[in-house]
């Protein structure tokens, strides 16, 4: 499951990267993974400093996998 998600990210990155930089599964890091029954979700990023974040969700009932790609705009602290 995680390997499938990593390959989806590699394929997406390599087909959309405008700087012609290619990555492999070794460049993808799974941040969070969850499996419930036949469904699973992976949150991942790469070692490329482009601020991209990937959410891969598999719907086992339909045997479909969905990909959400996000761009991190900023990170800041809010004091409580």
Buried (B, 14 or more C-beta within 10 A) or exposed (E): BBEEBBBBBBEBBEEEBEEEEEBEEEBBEBEEBEEEEEEBBBBBBBEBEEEBBBBBBBEEEEEEBEEEEEEEEEEEEEEE
